[in-house]
């Protein structure tokens, strides 16, 4: 901001704020998509053959649904925890890698 003339400081500040907002929004979307795909794939591989296709598809889409299955399906809670932590861990690595480059 110091390189801008005082008359353009407002415009420069607005552009700076807009790019930060856009970057934050896109970052959340990318990391959320990464987490969701990793969670669903891992949960599917851990529970494959132990649930019907419809229940497995629902569990892959919703952590809450997978958690509720834990009361009815032995090992479902452990599988959900494993899948959740894998998605979260890799999402955090992606955020860290992005931060180190930015």
DOLOLO-760539 format. One record per residue: residue in three letters; x, y, z of N, C-alpha, C, CB in turn. Coordinates in Angstrom, 2 decimals. Glycine has a CB too. Example, Ala and Ser with C-alpha at 12.3 -4.5 7.8 and 13.67 -1.06 7.14 Angstrom:
<atoms>
code n_c1 n_c2 n_c3 ca_c1 ca_c2 ca_c3 c_c1 c_c2 c_c3 cb_c1 cb_c2 cb_c3
ALA 13.19 -5.69 7.80 12.30 -4.50 7.80 13.20 -3.30 7.80 11.31 -4.47 9.05 $
SER 12.85 -2.25 7.08 13.67 -1.06 7.14 12.90 0.03 7.87 14.08 -0.60 5.72 $
</atoms>
This chain:
<atoms>
code n_c1 n_c2 n_c3 ca_c1 ca_c2 ca_c3 c_c1 c_c2 c_c3 cb_c1 cb_c2 cb_c3
UNK 0.80 -1.18 0.00 0.00 0.00 0.00 0.86 1.27 0.00 -0.92 -0.01 1.18 $
UNK 2.07 1.17 0.46 2.92 2.35 0.52 3.38 2.83 -0.84 4.11 2.07 1.38 $
UNK 3.30 1.99 -1.86 3.75 2.41 -3.19 2.67 3.20 -3.93 4.15 1.19 -4.01 $
UNK 1.45 3.19 -3.42 0.37 3.93 -4.07 0.36 5.38 -3.62 -0.98 3.27 -3.78 $
UNK 0.00 6.28 -4.53 -0.17 7.67 -4.11 -1.38 7.77 -3.16 -0.37 8.61 -5.36 $
UNK -1.37 8.72 -2.26 -2.47 8.85 -1.29 -3.86 8.91 -1.93 -2.26 10.09 -0.46 $
UNK -3.96 9.47 -3.12 -5.27 9.57 -3.78 -5.81 8.21 -4.19 -5.16 10.47 -5.01 $
UNK -4.94 7.21 -4.32 -5.36 5.87 -4.75 -5.33 4.84 -3.61 -4.48 5.40 -5.90 $
UNK -5.06 5.28 -2.42 -4.95 4.35 -1.29 -6.27 3.62 -1.03 -4.53 5.12 -0.02 $
UNK -7.39 4.31 -1.19 -8.70 3.67 -0.98 -8.96 2.56 -1.98 -9.80 4.69 -1.08 $
UNK -8.63 2.82 -3.24 -8.80 1.81 -4.28 -7.87 0.63 -4.03 -8.54 2.42 -5.68 $
UNK -6.64 0.92 -3.68 -5.67 -0.14 -3.41 -6.10 -1.00 -2.23 -4.30 0.45 -3.13 $
UNK -6.63 -0.36 -1.20 -7.12 -1.10 -0.04 -8.30 -1.98 -0.41 -7.51 -0.13 1.08 $
UNK -9.20 -1.48 -1.23 -10.37 -2.26 -1.66 -9.95 -3.47 -2.48 -11.32 -1.38 -2.47 $
UNK -9.01 -3.28 -3.39 -8.52 -4.40 -4.20 -7.83 -5.43 -3.32 -7.55 -3.90 -5.31 $
UNK -7.04 -4.97 -2.38 -6.36 -5.86 -1.45 -7.37 -6.68 -0.65 -5.44 -5.07 -0.51 $
UNK -8.39 -6.02 -0.11 -9.41 -6.72 0.67 -10.17 -7.72 -0.19 -10.39 -5.71 1.29 $
UNK -10.52 -7.33 -1.41 -11.27 -8.23 -2.30 -10.47 -9.48 -2.64 -11.66 -7.50 -3.58 $
UNK -9.18 -9.31 -2.90 -8.37 -10.49 -3.23 -8.20 -11.40 -2.02 -6.98 -10.07 -3.76 $
UNK -8.11 -10.85 -0.84 -8.02 -11.67 0.37 -9.32 -12.45 0.58 -7.73 -10.80 1.61 $
UNK -10.46 -11.80 0.40 -11.75 -12.46 0.55 -11.91 -13.58 -0.48 -12.90 -11.44 0.41 $
UNK -11.57 -13.29 -1.71 -11.68 -14.30 -2.77 -10.74 -15.46 -2.50 -11.36 -13.68 -4.13 $
UNK -9.51 -15.17 -2.11 -8.56 -16.22 -1.80 -9.01 -17.09 -0.65 -7.21 -15.63 -1.49 $
UNK -9.56 -16.47 0.38 -10.06 -17.23 1.53 -11.23 -18.12 1.14 -10.48 -16.29 2.64 $
UNK -12.13 -17.58 0.35 -13.30 -18.35 -0.09 -12.88 -19.54 -0.95 -14.27 -17.46 -0.87 $
UNK -12.00 -19.28 -1.91 -11.53 -20.38 -2.76 -10.73 -21.40 -1.96 -10.66 -19.83 -3.91 $
UNK -9.95 -20.94 -1.00 -9.19 -21.86 -0.16 -10.09 -22.79 0.62 -8.31 -21.09 0.79 $
UNK -11.15 -22.25 1.20 -12.10 -23.08 1.94 -12.77 -24.08 1.00 -13.17 -22.20 2.64 $
UNK -13.13 -23.64 -0.18 -13.78 -24.53 -1.14 -12.85 -25.65 -1.57 -14.25 -23.74 -2.35 $
UNK -11.62 -25.34 -1.85 -10.66 -26.36 -2.31 -10.35 -27.35 -1.19 -9.35 -25.69 -2.80 $
UNK -10.06 -26.83 0.00 -9.74 -27.73 1.11 -10.96 -28.55 1.50 -9.21 -26.93 2.33 $
UNK -12.14 -27.95 1.47 -13.37 -28.70 1.76 -13.63 -29.80 0.76 -14.55 -27.76 1.78 $
UNK -13.39 -29.53 -0.51 -13.56 -30.55 -1.54 -12.54 -31.67 -1.38 -13.44 -29.93 -2.94 $
UNK -11.31 -31.30 -1.08 -10.27 -32.30 -0.85 -10.64 -33.18 0.33 -8.92 -31.62 -0.60 $
UNK -11.03 -32.56 1.44 -11.44 -33.32 2.62 -12.59 -34.26 2.30 -11.83 -32.37 3.76 $
UNK -13.62 -33.73 1.65 -14.81 -34.52 1.36 -14.51 -35.73 0.49 -15.85 -33.65 0.68 $
UNK -13.69 -35.55 -0.53 -13.38 -36.68 -1.41 -12.52 -37.72 -0.69 -12.65 -36.18 -2.68 $
UNK -11.57 -37.27 0.11 -10.73 -38.22 0.85 -11.53 -38.95 1.93 -9.54 -37.51 1.49 $
UNK -12.36 -38.23 2.64 -13.21 -38.84 3.68 -14.11 -39.90 3.07 -14.06 -37.77 4.39 $
UNK -14.81 -39.54 2.00 -15.74 -40.48 1.38 -15.06 -41.72 0.83 -16.48 -39.81 0.27 $
UNK -13.92 -41.53 0.19 -13.19 -42.68 -0.37 -12.68 -43.60 0.73 -12.02 -42.19 -1.24 $
UNK -12.12 -43.01 1.77 -11.57 -43.83 2.87 -12.68 -44.55 3.61 -10.77 -42.96 3.85 $
UNK -13.78 -43.86 3.90 -14.89 -44.50 4.60 -15.47 -45.62 3.75 -15.98 -43.48 4.94 $
UNK -15.58 -45.37 2.45 -16.09 -46.40 1.56 -15.22 -47.64 1.56 -16.21 -45.87 0.15 $
UNK -13.91 -47.45 1.57 -13.02 -48.62 1.57 -13.05 -49.35 2.90 -11.59 -48.20 1.24 $
UNK -13.23 -48.62 4.00 -13.26 -49.26 5.31 -14.57 -49.99 5.60 -13.02 -48.22 6.38 $
UNK -15.66 -49.49 5.06 -16.97 -50.10 5.33 -17.54 -50.89 4.16 -17.94 -49.04 5.71 $
UNK -16.80 -51.01 3.09 -17.28 -51.74 1.92 -17.62 -53.18 2.30 -16.22 -51.72 0.79 $
UNK -18.80 -53.63 1.91 -19.25 -54.98 2.21 -19.90 -55.12 3.56 -18.10 -55.92 2.12 $
UNK -19.82 -54.09 4.40 -20.43 -54.16 5.72 -21.74 -53.38 5.79 -19.47 -53.63 6.76 $
UNK -22.00 -52.59 4.77 -23.23 -51.80 4.68 -23.82 -51.97 3.29 -22.95 -50.30 4.98 $
UNK -25.13 -51.75 3.21 -25.76 -51.72 1.91 -25.28 -50.50 1.13 -27.29 -51.72 2.04 $
UNK -25.42 -50.56 -0.17 -24.93 -49.47 -1.02 -25.57 -48.13 -0.67 -25.19 -49.80 -2.48 $
UNK -26.87 -48.14 -0.34 -27.55 -46.88 -0.02 -27.06 -46.29 1.30 -29.06 -47.10 0.06 $
UNK -26.85 -47.13 2.32 -26.33 -46.64 3.60 -24.89 -46.17 3.46 -26.42 -47.74 4.66 $
UNK -24.11 -46.89 2.69 -22.71 -46.50 2.49 -22.63 -45.16 1.75 -21.96 -47.58 1.70 $
UNK -23.45 -44.97 0.75 -23.46 -43.70 0.01 -23.86 -42.55 0.93 -24.43 -43.77 -1.19 $
UNK -24.84 -42.78 1.78 -25.27 -41.73 2.73 -24.17 -41.42 3.74 -26.54 -42.17 3.47 $
UNK -23.50 -42.45 4.23 -22.42 -42.26 5.21 -21.24 -41.52 4.59 -21.95 -43.61 5.76 $
UNK -20.98 -41.77 3.31 -19.88 -41.07 2.63 -20.17 -39.59 2.46 -19.61 -41.71 1.27 $
UNK -21.44 -39.23 2.42 -21.84 -37.84 2.23 -21.99 -37.07 3.54 -23.13 -37.78 1.47 $
UNK -22.14 -37.78 4.67 -22.45 -37.10 5.92 -21.71 -37.73 7.10 -23.95 -37.12 6.18 $
UNK -20.86 -36.95 7.75 -20.16 -37.43 8.94 -21.18 -37.71 10.05 -19.11 -36.38 9.43 $
UNK -22.21 -36.89 10.16 -23.25 -37.10 11.16 -23.98 -38.41 10.96 -24.24 -35.96 11.13 $
UNK -24.29 -38.74 9.72 -24.96 -40.01 9.43 -24.04 -41.17 9.76 -25.41 -40.07 7.95 $
UNK -22.78 -41.06 9.40 -21.82 -42.13 9.70 -21.67 -42.30 11.21 -20.44 -41.82 9.07 $
UNK -21.69 -41.21 11.94 -21.60 -41.27 13.39 -22.83 -41.98 13.97 -21.47 -39.87 13.99 $
UNK -24.00 -41.69 13.44 -25.22 -42.35 13.91 -25.19 -43.85 13.61 -26.46 -41.70 13.25 $
UNK -24.55 -44.24 12.52 -24.43 -45.66 12.21 -23.57 -46.41 13.23 -23.83 -45.84 10.82 $
UNK -22.70 -45.68 13.91 -21.82 -46.30 14.90 -22.57 -47.05 15.97 -20.97 -45.26 15.53 $
UNK -23.79 -46.62 16.29 -24.60 -47.30 17.30 -25.16 -48.61 16.77 -25.73 -46.40 17.77 $
UNK -25.26 -48.75 15.46 -25.88 -49.95 14.88 -24.91 -50.88 14.18 -26.93 -49.54 13.92 $
UNK -23.79 -50.35 13.70 -22.85 -51.15 12.90 -21.51 -51.23 13.64 -22.67 -50.54 11.46 $
UNK -21.12 -52.42 14.07 -19.83 -52.52 14.77 -18.68 -52.04 13.89 -19.58 -53.97 15.21 $
UNK -17.84 -51.21 14.45 -16.68 -50.71 13.73 -16.93 -49.47 12.89 -16.15 -51.77 12.85 $
UNK -18.20 -49.05 12.78 -18.50 -47.88 11.95 -17.93 -46.60 12.54 -20.02 -47.74 11.77 $
UNK -17.96 -46.49 13.86 -17.42 -45.29 14.50 -15.91 -45.19 14.29 -17.74 -45.29 16.01 $
UNK -15.22 -46.29 14.45 -13.77 -46.30 14.24 -13.44 -45.97 12.78 -13.17 -47.67 14.62 $
UNK -14.21 -46.51 11.85 -13.98 -46.24 10.43 -14.23 -44.77 10.13 -14.89 -47.12 9.55 $
UNK -15.31 -44.20 10.71 -15.60 -42.79 10.49 -14.49 -41.92 11.06 -16.94 -42.42 11.12 $
UNK -14.02 -42.24 12.25 -12.93 -41.46 12.85 -11.67 -41.52 12.00 -12.62 -41.98 14.27 $
UNK -11.34 -42.71 11.51 -10.16 -42.88 10.67 -10.29 -42.07 9.38 -9.94 -44.37 10.34 $
UNK -11.43 -42.18 8.73 -11.66 -41.46 7.48 -11.66 -39.95 7.69 -12.99 -41.89 6.84 $
UNK -12.29 -39.51 8.78 -12.33 -38.08 9.08 -10.93 -37.53 9.32 -13.22 -37.82 10.31 $
UNK -10.15 -38.24 10.13 -8.81 -37.76 10.44 -7.88 -37.78 9.22 -8.21 -38.59 11.55 $
UNK -8.07 -38.76 8.33 -7.26 -38.77 7.12 -7.58 -37.56 6.25 -7.50 -40.06 6.32 $
UNK -8.87 -37.28 6.05 -9.25 -36.12 5.27 -8.77 -34.83 5.90 -10.74 -36.07 5.09 $
UNK -8.91 -34.72 7.22 -8.47 -33.52 7.93 -6.96 -33.34 7.85 -8.91 -33.58 9.39 $
UNK -6.22 -34.42 8.04 -4.75 -34.35 8.00 -4.25 -33.89 6.65 -4.15 -35.71 8.34 $
UNK -4.76 -34.47 5.60 -4.29 -34.10 4.26 -4.76 -32.69 3.91 -4.80 -35.11 3.21 $
UNK -5.96 -32.31 4.37 -6.42 -30.93 4.17 -5.50 -29.94 4.86 -7.84 -30.77 4.69 $
UNK -5.05 -30.28 6.08 -4.12 -29.40 6.81 -2.77 -29.32 6.11 -3.93 -29.90 8.25 $
UNK -2.30 -30.43 5.56 -1.05 -30.41 4.81 -1.18 -29.51 3.58 -0.65 -31.85 4.38 $
UNK -2.33 -29.58 2.92 -2.54 -28.73 1.74 -2.55 -27.26 2.13 -3.87 -29.10 1.04 $
UNK -3.18 -26.94 3.25 -3.19 -25.55 3.72 -1.78 -25.11 4.06 -4.13 -25.38 4.95 $
UNK -1.05 -25.96 4.76 0.33 -25.63 5.12 1.22 -25.45 3.90 0.91 -26.71 6.01 $
UNK 1.03 -26.29 2.91 1.82 -26.16 1.69 1.49 -24.86 0.96 1.59 -27.35 0.76 $
UNK 0.22 -24.49 0.95 -0.20 -23.25 0.34 0.35 -22.04 1.07 -1.70 -23.18 0.27 $
UNK 0.39 -22.11 2.38 0.90 -21.01 3.19 2.40 -20.84 3.00 0.60 -21.24 4.66 $
UNK 3.12 -21.94 2.86 4.57 -21.82 2.71 4.95 -21.22 1.35 5.22 -23.20 2.87 $
UNK 4.06 -21.35 0.38 4.32 -20.78 -0.95 3.86 -19.33 -1.03 3.62 -21.61 -2.03 $
UNK 2.88 -18.97 -0.19 2.30 -17.63 -0.29 3.03 -16.70 0.58 0.84 -17.63 0.06 $
</atoms>
